[in-house]
């Protein structure tokens, strides 16, 4: 047993010790749990509200509130616009599916990186700021839940897994696919990809020739 001199340990040391103990427990569980339990632990880790980062000699907790503040700055959004985006994603994704909500917000982001889609929003649909997530969402003829005002039923549903999915994607920007379009699962599967059972069918990939020069491709993200 390791004896700890409490007089010599400070708050930072306690955080470090707790972090090391947690990592040891997680490592131990990885080798002893079944595949089902591993999947559960992975999903539990994904949807947690708080993340910890070691910055210098400090362990800093980053809450969803802090993440949203950074998202608003990075994507030039107001909190009200962010709430609309989340509500539309929740309405368009498969019910209570973190993964499908992640795929939906990924699709919306891809549209802001497509020169063709930006031009379509700006010129054909007479909208503005086609490279902005919010204007891609509210542009006419884009998302049925917005057109029919069904997204209002999902406003401020912060307890749903999809809410966390939107935050995780926009904060980490870990791109999972290059698709620009999706339809409901009732449509034909031909030439379309489904990420979750009963989820949307994704198609129409963003090609490099159409990608904004400063955008991040799926290939480059995987390479890193």
C-alpha positions in Angstrom: 0.0 0.0 0.0 1.3 3.5 -0.9 1.4 5.9 2.0 0.6 9.5 1.2 1.9 12.4 3.4 -1.2 14.6 3.5 0.9 17.6 4.5 2.8 17.5 1.2 -0.1 17.0 -1.1 -2.0 19.9 -2.5 -5.3 20.2 -4.5 -3.6 19.8 -7.8 -1.9 16.6 -6.6 -5.3 15.3 -5.6 -6.7 15.9 -9.0 -3.7 14.2 -10.6 -4.0 11.2 -8.2 -7.8 10.9 -9.0 -7.1 11.1 -12.7 -4.5 8.3 -12.5 -6.7 6.1 -10.4 -9.6 6.5 -12.9 -7.4 5.8 -15.8 -6.1 2.6 -14.1 -9.7 1.5 -13.4 -10.8 2.1 -17.0 -7.7 0.2 -18.3 -8.5 -2.7 -16.0 -12.2 -2.8 -17.1 -11.2 -2.7 -20.8 -9.4 -6.1 -20.4 -12.0 -7.7 -18.2 -15.4 -6.7 -19.5 -17.4 -8.2 -22.3 -17.8 -6.6 -25.7 -21.3 -5.5 -24.8 -20.1 -3.8 -21.6 -17.2 -2.2 -23.5 -19.7 -0.7 -26.0 -21.8 0.6 -23.1 -18.8 2.2 -21.4 -17.7 3.8 -24.7 -21.2 5.3 -25.2 -21.3 6.4 -21.6 -18.0 8.2 -22.0 -19.1 9.9 -25.2 -22.3 11.4 -23.8 -20.8 12.7 -20.6 -21.4 16.4 -20.0 -18.0 17.2 -18.6 -14.6 16.5 -20.2 -11.2 16.9 -18.5 -8.1 18.3 -20.1 -4.6 18.5 -18.7 -3.4 22.0 -19.5 0.1 22.6 -18.3 0.1 21.3 -14.7 -3.7 21.8 -14.3 -6.6 19.5 -14.9 -9.4 21.6 -16.2 -13.1 20.6 -16.4 -14.8 21.9 -19.6 -18.6 22.0 -19.2 -21.1 22.2 -22.1 -21.7 25.8 -21.2 -18.0 26.6 -21.9 -18.1 24.5 -25.1 -21.1 26.3 -26.4 -19.5 29.7 -25.7 -16.5 28.6 -27.8 -18.8 27.1 -30.5 -20.7 30.4 -30.8 -17.4 32.3 -31.4 -16.0 29.8 -33.8 -19.1 29.5 -36.0 -20.3 33.1 -35.7 -23.6 32.1 -34.1 -25.8 33.6 -31.5 -27.2 31.3 -28.7 -30.6 31.6 -30.2 -29.3 30.5 -33.6 -27.5 27.6 -32.0 -30.7 26.5 -30.2 -32.5 26.4 -33.6 -29.8 24.3 -35.2 -29.9 21.8 -32.3 -33.7 21.6 -32.5 -33.6 21.0 -36.3 -31.0 18.2 -35.8 -33.0 16.5 -33.1 -36.1 16.7 -35.3 -34.3 15.3 -38.4 -32.3 12.5 -36.6 -33.6 9.1 -35.6 -35.3 9.3 -32.2 -32.9 9.4 -29.3 -29.9 8.5 -31.5 -26.6 10.1 -30.7 -25.0 8.7 -33.8 -27.7 9.8 -36.2 -27.8 13.3 -34.7 -24.0 13.4 -35.1 -24.4 12.4 -38.8 -27.1 15.1 -39.3 -25.0 18.0 -37.9 -22.0 16.6 -39.9 -24.2 16.9 -43.0 -25.1 20.5 -42.3 -21.5 21.3 -41.7 -20.5 19.7 -45.0 -22.9 22.0 -46.8 -21.1 25.0 -45.4 -17.9 23.6 -46.9 -19.4 23.0 -50.4 -19.1 25.9 -52.9 -22.0 24.6 -54.9 -24.2 24.4 -51.9 -23.2 27.8 -50.7 -23.9 29.3 -54.1 -27.3 27.5 -54.2 -28.3 29.0 -50.8 -27.0 32.5 -51.7 -28.1 32.8 -55.3 -30.9 30.4 -56.0 -32.7 30.5 -52.7 -32.0 34.2 -52.1 -30.6 33.5 -48.6 -27.4 34.9 -47.2 -24.3 33.5 -45.6 -24.5 30.1 -47.1 -21.2 29.2 -45.3 -23.0 29.7 -42.0 -24.6 26.7 -40.2 -27.7 28.7 -39.2 -28.5 30.0 -42.7 -28.0 26.5 -44.1 -30.6 25.3 -41.7 -33.3 28.0 -42.2 -33.0 28.3 -45.9 -36.2 27.4 -47.7 -36.7 23.9 -49.0 -33.9 22.4 -46.9 -35.2 20.7 -43.7 -38.8 19.7 -43.3 -38.9 20.0 -39.5 -38.0 23.7 -39.9 -40.4 24.3 -42.8 -43.3 22.7 -40.8 -42.2 24.3 -37.5 -41.9 20.8 -36.0 -38.4 21.8 -34.7 -40.2 23.9 -32.0 -41.0 20.7 -30.2 -37.3 20.1 -29.8 -36.2 23.5 -28.5 -34.2 23.3 -25.3 -34.3 19.5 -25.1 -30.9 19.4 -23.5 -31.4 15.9 -22.0 -31.6 14.1 -25.3 -28.5 12.3 -26.6 -28.6 14.3 -29.9 -28.1 17.5 -28.0 -24.7 16.3 -26.8 -23.9 15.0 -30.3 -24.3 18.5 -31.8 -22.0 19.9 -29.1 -19.4 17.2 -29.5 -19.3 17.6 -33.3 -19.1 21.3 -33.4 -16.6 21.5 -30.5 -14.3 18.7 -31.6 -15.1 18.8 -35.4 -14.3 15.2 -35.8 -15.8 14.6 -39.3 -17.4 11.2 -39.7 -18.6 11.4 -43.3 -18.6 13.6 -46.4 -22.3 13.4 -47.4 -24.3 16.5 -48.2 -27.8 15.0 -48.3 -30.1 12.5 -46.4 -33.6 11.1 -46.6 -35.7 9.2 -44.1 -35.2 5.5 -43.6 -38.4 4.8 -45.6 -36.6 5.7 -48.8 -34.7 3.3 -51.0 -31.3 2.1 -49.8 -29.8 2.2 -53.3 -26.6 4.2 -53.4 -27.2 5.4 -49.8 -25.5 4.8 -46.4 -27.3 4.2 -43.1 -25.3 4.7 -39.9 -27.9 3.5 -37.4 -30.9 1.1 -37.7 -34.0 3.1 -38.6 -31.8 6.2 -39.1 -31.5 8.5 -42.1 -30.0 7.4 -45.4 -27.1 9.5 -46.5 -25.9 10.2 -50.0 -24.4 12.8 -52.4 -20.7 13.1 -51.2 -18.8 16.3 -51.1 -15.9 16.0 -53.6 -12.6 17.8 -53.2 -13.1 20.0 -56.3 -16.2 21.5 -54.7 -14.7 21.8 -51.2 -13.7 25.2 -49.9 -9.9 25.5 -49.8 -9.7 26.0 -46.1 -12.1 23.2 -45.1 -11.2 19.9 -43.4 -11.7 16.8 -45.4 -12.6 13.4 -44.0 -9.4 11.9 -45.4 -7.2 14.5 -43.7 -9.1 14.2 -40.4 -8.5 10.4 -40.4 -4.9 10.8 -41.3 -4.4 13.0 -38.2 
